[in-house]
Each structure stands twice: as structure tokens, then as C-alpha cells.
Amino acid sequence: MGTTAPPTATVITTETQLALQVTSGEANSPENADASENADTSEDTELEITVTAQRREENPQDVPISLTVLTEPEIEDADVTSFEKVAGNTPNFNWFSPTDSRSFSFYSVRGLSNFNFASRDSVGFFVDDVPLDYGGTLESDFPDLERVEILRGPQNTLYGRSAQAGVVNLITRKPTNDFEGNAALSFGSENNLNLRAGISGPLIEDALFFRLAGTFGRRDGFYNNLFLDGEEFDEKLGGNIRGKLLWTPSDRWEISFNAFYENNQDGTYPFVPLDDTPFEIEQDFNGFNTLKTNSQALKIIYRDDNVQATSISTRRFSEFNVQTDLDQSTIDGGFFENDNASTIFSQELRIQSPDDSESRWQWLIGGYFESRTFDENGRGVRLGNDAGLILPAPLNVPGARTESFGELVDTTFAGFGQVSYRPVDALRLTVGLRYENVSSVLNSLRQVLTFPGAPPIPLGNFDGTEQTSTALLPRFAIDYQLSPNATVYGTVARGFRPGGVNIFADDATSLVYEPERSWNFEVGVKSNWLDNRLGINLSLFTNSIEDYQVITVDPITFTPVGIFNGDANVKGLELEMRATPVEGLDLTASLGLLDAEFTDFTDVATGTDFTGNRLPYSPSFTFNVAAQYRSSFGLFVRGEVQGVGETFFEEANAQNIRQGAYVLVNARLGYEFGSSGIFLFANNLFDTRYVTQAFNLGVAGVASGSYGTPRTFGVQFRTRF
């Protein structure tokens, strides 16, 4: 899109760089924002692909990490605007979203998940340097993306916030020195309307630039509540806006500020009985789910010939409020409510060797501070008129309610550094180290039971509970360039997920939990063949985990009642391939194989031994195959096949709530003209039914959970100017 003849893209490699060659039929296309105004329209342009996975601009084939990069053209062609779509294009990265709703989502990278959702995320999620947290506040629509980097394995010596399983780094487009804009409108199944737009340009030419981008969307629910005359159950309504300023007072200084605001007013968390009619339910109460978020970030970079210094200051506030039917039936048993808020302040400082240094040494040192306040503003159960049908006396009084209020503050201090040395041009040796101290303090936690007409009855008061975790996290890496087209590497890295205090606890025995630690060993090869028309990356890894955190939940309220520790082991491989067999035709494929199991774990509460069971939310395999053709006369065709292996959703590996292997097929067909295009799309083309979250809930242990998104289709118009 954006040229008279749609561009074709080919990944090419030289001894010094990986580049995406874009053949353009028109100069100054919006895809090449930095093109000269007087560029020769007959010449091809080369758009270099660089990543900042190691906090410096590099060729991704030179990074000794299992790394997937989605470039701006790939993001647009596959319409990637969410973490779920990122995961669908990445081996061993899984996103378990309930029907594309903005409810709580589970995820896993290499088998390590947020199954213990009371702890810090095992994966570091960043959007323009802002760290995100908690599965209930991760779901969003991300328009205007420039690049996505997915790093698998422990990332502790380069990023301010450490991550045991990996990092997902979203980078949105920068402000530009020329006025430009983009817009997209789509409409599809369930009256799904989505609007996206962005505009950028100079406020002061060559010095101060701005960018604004936003999205608005709404759709009807996939579920119909037959008891309430077909009323929608999991509908969506909301949007967000992002503003960015970039100031370059001189060649050495770069100062940027970005702000983000989001407001979503959606239907309730679609957690329903797992039966033969997945999208038809009968409940007396629908509920709701709201998410409000705002964030700010200030980034200051100074560069000279000897050093680069970076300061990143961020703040993010998220408020998550949900009400849902307690008994998932037509009786008036009551409803569950949860009102949480999270505020994160972070400060990162880094000093490093310059990106363009010709020295055989490269180095980086940094420090990090983070303060996270998690407020529980009312979590509990309110009983309805039929409470006696689901609970025993004397707790089954209509109108009775339980409520929990608390404040948890997690404070992180860390210092980190990494040094790389090339004794010869082809060989690089890297060593890194991180020290981290995490203090978790439960300032207050009060739980009360209230009967109608009576004063509240205190159930628990756990003020002042504290847990501190410290870790020393080394990393060693070696990479060797066998030829200009092939590099092998190996890494050894220590992983860490801090212990803490459980703000969802209902008694003193479940208040604190221990840190999780791991050793990750990885070897890999990155290569290009056949005059760079074929690229193949392969990695093999094993990860030994000590004190793996296992959460158990109350079958009535679906809240944590205990966090225990066991041992686990994860091993697997990741294979990624890209090919351009003929001009205009691009093929991509990825495969992830995973064996993730408990090596020693016994449930302290029940005495049940789960050794040998698979880890929750760790599919045995993932794969993605995509074929895309873009013709010289405007035709665009894309097909995707995505597969996910057998998945268990809790430590018991209960057979009644497992999800067997399944395959999804997506397709896009379009016509591109000038700088615009119109496309037809279909996702989950064959309407595959699959479960994304599941638990045995209630006194009787009823299988309940969430389904994945059924078949959807629609039309999309995109343009740039």
C-alpha cells in the first residue's frame, strides 16, 4: 500500500546488515517516511530492519537470543493490533483470551505463565518503554505499531524490569519531520466496528515533532443470554488515544514524551459452563467489565562519540472493575464483584557504549527503581434471594455479603550490566550480571462479612505482612559467525520471579509465597540461504525451575486460597523460517515444541502428588504457517494456519477441562490502489470451538471456563496520506 504499484518485500542479508528491500512504483511512499523529496522513482529503496532487544540498534540475526521480530509491513499485512495476534505469529508464545474480550487473560512463554496471577508477571510487557502488569489490564488495541520484538528466555541484564520467561516489546511509530497520516475502518461479524487513525508532523521543523494515534471500537457479544431474552453478554465498547512529542535540540540530545489514555466499558468476563451450547447461556445476571488506563513516559537520550546515556521515567495507572454471576444459572444465587487498581512508577538509568562504536568492546550498566501499588477496593460476594440453593446455613442469608479491602506495595531496586568482547571479528563473548531486591509489603488487608441489618463481622486483618526477595542473576553468551550467512550461539542465564505477599489471601497460612528461580540453557543457529531467499532460525533450550509458584483457587469465588512451591523442568525447541521463492510471494512458518512438567510437587493442602503432570497453560506445541502474495496490479492474498497443542489449565491436569490440539485458519483478500487498500477478512474460517481458560468451580466442581473467538468475517479499508 502507499505506491502506485504495491511494493514487494524481500529480506536480504549482507555481512553487516539485514534489510527489507521494498520495490516501489512511486517515490516518497508513506512506507518510506525518510525518503528524500527528490528520490529517483526508478530506484529501489532499502529499509533496514533493526531491533533494540539488547538496548542498542542491531541486526536481529546478530542477537544471540531466541528472538522474533514483526516489522511494520508484516504488522499491517497480518493486521496485528493485540498481544493475542502477536502470540499467534510467535513460537511457544500463547495468549489465552476469552472471546477476544478485555477480561483477564492468561499467557505463557516457553511454558512459564501468569497462572499465579497474584505474583509479578513472568513475562515483561512493554509499550514504548512503559512496563505493563497484571493479566486483567493487558488487553488493549494497539494501533500505529512500528515494530514488535519478542525475546524468549530470561532477560535480566539489559532491561530495567527483569523477566523470567521473556520480553514482549511493542514500539509505536515515532513522530516525523514531514506531515503524514493513516486511517483504517473495519466492520464485521457481531456488528464489530473498529476505527483507527494517526497523524504526525513537525511543530518546529527539524526540532520538535508530534504524533497522535487512537482507536475506537464496539461489537455485540458472542454469547446470547436466553434467560434474559437474548441479551448480549460479552459485548465491547471503548477506545484509546496516544500522544507523542519528540524534541531534538541538537544531534546529541533526543527527548521524548508520550501519554496514553484508554476507557473500555465492556460486558462481563465470559466465564460460563463448558457444555454442548458454548455461546448460549441462561443466567439471571449479566454483569459488566470496565478497564480504565492512563500512562506517561519521559525518555531522555544523550549521545556522543564515547558514550550513550538514557533515562526513562514512567507512570501507569489501571483500574479494573468486574461483576459476574456467582452461580452461572437462572437462580438468584448472587454475584461476584472485584474492584482493583494498580499504579506503577518506574525509573531506569543506563549508560552504554555508543551503537556505532567500532571497538571490540561493548558495554552497558544500569539501575532500576519501581514502585507498584495494588489496591483492592472491594472484592467479594453478594448473595441473592436463592442463596440457600447454593450454600449451606448459616452463610446462605439473602443479602449477605463478603468484602475485602487492601493495599499491597511492591518496591524493586536493581543494578545490572553487560559486557561483550570480540577477540576476533567472528567471535563474541558476553557476560552480564544483575542484582535485584524486591520488597512486598501488605499495608492493609481487611475482610468482613455483613448480614442484612447487622454490623460487619471482621473475618481477618493482616496489616503489615512483609516478604523480601533478593537475587543475583548472571548471564553468559557466546556467538560465532560461521559465514556471512550463518551464526551459532549459546547462552546460560539465571531466571527469577520474586516472592511476595498474596493480597487475595483469606487466611494467614496463604499470605506469603517464596521466589521462583531457574537456570536456562540454550543453543541456536541463525542463517540465510539461496541468495537470501530462505532464512532459518533454530533454538534448543532447557529450563530447570526451583520453587515454581503454584496457585490454588476457591471453587466458589475463584480467588486464590494458597500459593505453594514445587520444582519443574521445561525443555523444547523453536524453529522459524522465512522464504521468498518468487517475487511478490512471501512464506513464513514457525514451530514450537514444549515439554513442561512438574518434577516435584505435592499440594500441601490436600497431600496430592502432582509430580509428572504438565504445567498449566503450556501447550505441547504451537505452529504458524502463512503464505502471502502481492501482485504488481494490486491484488493481495494472505492465508494463515495456526495450531496449538494439548493444554491443561490447572496443576491436577483434570481431563474434563483439558483442551485438545486444534487448528485455526485465517484469510485476507484485498485490492491495493495508490496509498489505499480494501480487504475482506475471515478469522477462524472453519469455526473451530476451543477452550482458552477452564476450572472446576462450585461445590459440585462444575467444568467452567471461556471459549476462544468463533468465526468472524468482515471488510477493512486502509489508507495513508
Secondary structure, DSSP 8 states (H G I E B T S, - for coil): --SSS--EEEEEE-SS-EEEEEE-SSTT-TT-TT--TT--TTS-EEEE--B-TTSS-B-GGG-SSEEEEEEHHHHHHHT--SHHHHHHTSTTEEEE-STT-SS--EEEETTEESSSTTS--SEEEEETTEE---GGG------SEEEEEEEES-B-SSSSS-BSSEEEEEEE----SS-EEEEEEEEEGGGEEEEEEEEEEEEETTTEEEEEEEEEEEE--S-EEGGGTTEESS-EEEEEEEEEEEEEEETTEEEEEEEEEEEEEE-----EE-SS-TTEE--S---EEEEEEEEEEEEEEEE-SS-EEEEEEEEEEEEEEEEEESSSSSS--EEEEEEEEEEEEEEEEEEE--TT--SSEEEEEEEEEEEEEEEEEEEEEEE-TTGGGTS-TTS--TT-EEEEEEEEEEEEEEEEEEEEEEEETTEEEEEEEEEEEEEEEEEEEEEEEE-TTS--EEEEE-TTEEEEEEEEEEEEEEEEEEETTEEEEEEEEEEEE--EE-TT-SSGGGSEE--EEEEEEEEEEEEEETTTTEEEEEEEEEEEEEEEEEEEE-TTT--EEEEEEEEEEEEEEEEEEEE-SSTTEEEEEEEEEEEEEEEE-B-TTT--B-TT-B-TT--SEEEEEEEEEE-TTSEEEEEEEEEE--B--STT--GGG-B--EEEEEEEEEEEETTEEEEEEEESTT----EEEEEEETTTTEEEEEE----EEEEEEEEE-
